[in-house]
Amino acid sequence: CDTTAVTYSATVAGILTTHCNACHASTVANSNGAGIVLDNYTAVKTYITNGRLLNSILQNGQASAMPKNMAKLDACTINKISAWINKGALNN
């Protein structure tokens, strides 16, 4: 699991599209995703800053476990998101 070259546009956005945006895209978030939007950097940054995105995917009890009613994301996927966050969660 290579986390050295993780970026928002090349890595994180794709993960969110695959695993989150069925419920958390701006077009469906109010009906399916509790108003939480994760389909653009500005919206994602809010949930990075408050810790909810990482806590949700870690399923550590600090936020609602996500993906909802599904298995936890694999360790590599979580590590990629964590690495991006630890590098400053840049819009890159």
C-alpha positions as CSV (number, residue, x, y, z in Angstrom):
1,C,0.0,0.0,0.0
2,D,1.9,3.0,-1.3
3,T,0.9,6.2,0.4
4,T,3.8,8.4,-0.7
5,A,2.1,10.1,-3.6
6,V,-1.4,10.4,-2.3
7,T,-3.3,13.5,-3.5
8,Y,-6.8,14.7,-3.3
9,S,-7.5,14.6,-7.1
10,A,-5.7,11.4,-7.9
11,T,-6.5,9.4,-4.9
12,V,-8.9,10.7,-2.3
13,A,-11.6,12.0,-4.7
14,G,-11.8,8.6,-6.4
15,I,-12.1,6.8,-3.0
16,L,-14.9,9.1,-2.0
17,T,-16.7,8.7,-5.4
18,T,-16.5,4.9,-5.1
19,H,-17.4,4.5,-1.4
20,C,-19.3,7.6,-0.3
21,N,-21.0,9.6,-3.0
22,A,-23.9,7.3,-3.6
23,C,-25.2,9.0,-0.4
24,H,-23.0,12.0,0.0
25,A,-23.0,13.7,-3.4
26,S,-24.5,17.2,-3.4
27,T,-27.4,16.0,-5.5
28,V,-28.5,13.3,-2.9
29,A,-27.0,14.4,0.4
30,N,-30.1,15.9,1.9
31,S,-32.2,12.9,1.2
32,N,-29.7,10.0,1.7
33,G,-26.7,11.4,3.5
34,A,-27.8,13.6,6.4
35,G,-26.8,16.7,4.4
36,I,-23.2,15.7,4.4
37,V,-21.6,16.4,1.0
38,L,-18.3,14.8,0.0
39,D,-18.2,15.3,-3.7
40,N,-16.0,18.4,-3.7
41,Y,-12.8,19.5,-1.9
42,T,-14.4,22.4,-0.1
43,A,-17.1,20.2,1.5
44,V,-14.6,17.4,2.3
45,K,-12.2,19.8,4.0
46,T,-15.0,20.7,6.5
47,Y,-15.2,17.0,7.6
48,I,-11.4,16.7,7.7
49,T,-11.1,19.7,9.9
50,N,-13.7,18.6,12.4
51,G,-12.4,15.0,12.3
52,R,-15.6,13.4,11.3
53,L,-14.5,11.9,8.0
54,L,-11.5,10.0,9.4
55,N,-13.4,8.9,12.5
56,S,-16.3,7.7,10.4
57,I,-14.1,5.5,8.2
58,L,-12.0,4.3,11.2
59,Q,-15.3,3.3,12.8
60,N,-13.9,4.2,16.1
61,G,-17.1,5.4,17.8
62,Q,-16.2,9.0,17.5
63,A,-18.6,9.6,14.5
64,S,-21.1,7.5,12.6
65,A,-19.5,4.4,11.2
66,M,-19.2,4.7,7.4
67,P,-19.9,3.3,4.9
68,K,-23.3,2.9,6.5
69,N,-24.4,-0.7,6.9
70,M,-21.4,-1.9,5.0
71,A,-18.0,-3.4,5.8
72,K,-15.2,-1.1,6.9
73,L,-13.0,0.2,4.2
74,D,-9.8,-1.9,3.7
75,A,-6.7,-0.8,5.6
76,C,-4.9,0.4,2.5
77,T,-7.8,2.7,1.6
78,I,-7.9,4.1,5.1
79,N,-4.2,4.6,5.2
80,K,-4.3,6.6,1.9
81,I,-6.9,8.9,3.3
82,S,-4.9,9.2,6.6
83,A,-1.7,9.9,4.8
84,W,-3.4,12.7,2.8
85,I,-4.8,14.2,5.9
86,N,-1.4,14.0,7.7
87,K,0.2,15.8,4.8
88,G,-2.2,18.7,5.3
89,A,-5.2,17.6,3.3
90,L,-4.2,19.8,0.4
91,N,-6.4,20.5,-2.6
92,N,-3.9,18.9,-4.9
